[in-house]
Amino acid sequence: MPSHREPGGEPAAAAKGCRTATPADLPAIAVVHRAAFPDFFTTELGPSFLRAYYRAVLEYAGGVLVVHEADGAVSGFAAGFCAPEGFYQELRGRKLQLAAALLPTVLRRPRMLRRIVHNFRRGAGDEPVGPSDSSELSSIAVAPAQGGRGIGRALIEEFVRRSGEGGARYVYLTTDADANEPVIGFYEAVGFTVHHTFEGYAGRRMHEFRREGR
Ligand SMILES: CC(C)(COP(=O)(O)OP(=O)(O)OC[C@H]1O[C@@H](n2cnc3c(N)ncnc32)[C@H](O)[C@@H]1OP(=O)(O)O)[C@@H](O)C(=O)NCCC(=O)NCCS
């Protein structure tokens, strides 16, 4: 990752590049997601699923979807939602749309179905979801070529600000507790602290990080 910048230099420029995402950004958001999370389950679900998922965030009343644009191209995004239980409820209501978006992947790789079902049960009591006055940061990604320039920090600041405006007392996220130093280092650098650690899918140790929203 490139080294950091002068005070008042790139961070200010990065902050300026943040704006609310529109439906026209969904393909670019899926591209950045795939580039930033090459080996992740969500990437394996395919681009049509990613577009459908981020569309659900965009259309949810408490959704917060922020993009960072540099030279006319989306260089990063942060996605999440205030009142998270409502979002997962809405996502379950979109079962048919999401299933259609997943079909090409499931036909290609039928064994993924089990993990897909697990993930869709989230919010139905499998894993804790934050209260209505919290905001879940579900993903943040910066195009690899644009990393280390303050874009991630700018996206976090914008996400936290908008979550506060949306009524969230705090922003939380979950991430692997083990073998995940770069991501943990990033969240600590941008003001998150570990609230608690729990066992997630397939015995993975997960941290819940939180940052005050107001
Ligand atoms: C994590 C990610 C969003 C960071 O974006 P970025 O634009 O490179 O981050 P920034 O340049 O804004 O860095 C913000 C701060 O985090 C720190 N940071 C970044 N990576 C770090 C690491 N590996 N270890 C420690 N600190 C780190 C930076 O030093 C910086 O702190 P500073 O401003 O005090 O110097 C980006 O690397 C990415 O998309 N990674 C892949 C996807 C991912 O893992 N997302 C998070 C899980 S959902």
The ligand as a Tripos MOL2 file, in Angstrom:
@<TRIPOS>MOLECULE
LIG
   48    50     1     0     0
SMALL
NO_CHARGES

@<TRIPOS>ATOM
      1 C1         -9.6870   -1.6300    3.6410 C.3       1 LIG1
      2 C2         -9.7390   -0.5780    2.5070 C.3       1 LIG1
      3 C3        -11.2130   -0.1460    2.3200 C.3       1 LIG1
      4 C4         -8.9000    0.6240    2.9300 C.3       1 LIG1
      5 O1         -9.0800    1.6600    1.9650 O.3       1 LIG1
      6 P1         -7.9020    2.7040    1.6630 P.3       1 LIG1
      7 O2         -8.4390    3.7650    0.7750 O.co2     1 LIG1
      8 O3         -6.6920    1.9720    1.2050 O.co2     1 LIG1
      9 O4         -7.6450    3.2670    3.1400 O.3       1 LIG1
     10 P2         -7.0600    4.7200    3.5340 P.3       1 LIG1
     11 O5         -5.9650    5.0850    2.6020 O.co2     1 LIG1
     12 O6         -8.1900    5.6840    3.6480 O.co2     1 LIG1
     13 O7         -6.4830    4.4340    4.9850 O.3       1 LIG1
     14 C5         -7.1790    4.8640    6.1390 C.3       1 LIG1
     15 C6         -6.3650    4.5550    7.3560 C.3       1 LIG1
     16 O8         -6.2960    3.1410    7.5500 O.3       1 LIG1
     17 C7         -4.9510    2.7610    7.7430 C.3       1 LIG1
     18 N1         -4.7390    1.4350    7.1790 N.ar      1 LIG1
     19 C8         -5.0800    1.0160    5.9530 C.ar      1 LIG1
     20 N2         -4.6930   -0.2710    5.7980 N.ar      1 LIG1
     21 C9         -4.0790   -0.6160    6.9590 C.ar      1 LIG1
     22 C10        -3.4400   -1.7850    7.4230 C.ar      1 LIG1
     23 N3         -3.2970   -2.8430    6.6370 N.pl3     1 LIG1
     24 N4         -2.9450   -1.8210    8.6620 N.ar      1 LIG1
     25 C11        -3.0310   -0.7320    9.4670 C.ar      1 LIG1
     26 N5         -3.6160    0.4080    9.0740 N.ar      1 LIG1
     27 C12        -4.1120    0.4650    7.8450 C.ar      1 LIG1
     28 C13        -4.1490    3.7760    6.9800 C.3       1 LIG1
     29 O9         -2.8260    3.8460    7.4470 O.3       1 LIG1
     30 C14        -4.9400    5.0290    7.2270 C.3       1 LIG1
     31 O10        -4.5960    5.6060    8.4610 O.3       1 LIG1
     32 P3         -3.9490    7.0800    8.5370 P.3       1 LIG1
     33 O11        -4.9060    7.9700    7.7700 O.co2     1 LIG1
     34 O12        -3.9380    7.3570    9.9950 O.co2     1 LIG1
     35 O13        -2.6250    6.9720    7.8850 O.co2     1 LIG1
     36 C15        -9.1570   -1.1410    1.1910 C.3       1 LIG1
     37 O14        -7.8510   -1.5970    1.4350 O.3       1 LIG1
     38 C16        -9.9540   -2.2790    0.5910 C.2       1 LIG1
     39 O15       -10.8750   -2.0630   -0.2020 O.2       1 LIG1
     40 N6         -9.6080   -3.5250    0.9580 N.am      1 LIG1
     41 C17       -10.2690   -4.7180    0.4060 C.3       1 LIG1
     42 C18       -11.7080   -4.8160    0.8670 C.3       1 LIG1
     43 C19       -11.8250   -4.9280    2.3860 C.2       1 LIG1
     44 O16       -11.0920   -5.6760    2.9990 O.2       1 LIG1
     45 N7        -12.7640   -4.1720    2.9790 N.am      1 LIG1
     46 C20       -12.9490   -4.1530    4.4340 C.3       1 LIG1
     47 C21       -13.7510   -5.2830    4.9200 C.3       1 LIG1
     48 S1        -15.5110   -5.0960    4.4790 S.3       1 LIG1
@<TRIPOS>BOND
     1     1     2 1
     2     2     3 1
     3     2     4 1
     4     2    36 1
     5     4     5 1
     6     5     6 1
     7     6     7 2
     8     6     8 1
     9     6     9 1
    10     9    10 1
    11    10    11 2
    12    10    12 1
    13    10    13 1
    14    13    14 1
    15    14    15 1
    16    15    16 1
    17    15    30 1
    18    16    17 1
    19    17    18 1
    20    17    28 1
    21    18    19 ar
    22    18    27 ar
    23    19    20 ar
    24    20    21 ar
    25    21    22 ar
    26    21    27 ar
    27    22    23 1
    28    22    24 ar
    29    24    25 ar
    30    25    26 ar
    31    26    27 ar
    32    28    29 1
    33    28    30 1
    34    30    31 1
    35    31    32 1
    36    32    33 2
    37    32    34 1
    38    32    35 1
    39    36    37 1
    40    36    38 1
    41    38    39 2
    42    38    40 1
    43    40    41 1
    44    41    42 1
    45    42    43 1
    46    43    44 2
    47    43    45 1
    48    45    46 1
    49    46    47 1
    50    47    48 1
@<TRIPOS>SUBSTRUCTURE
     1 LIG1         1 GROUP 0 **** ****
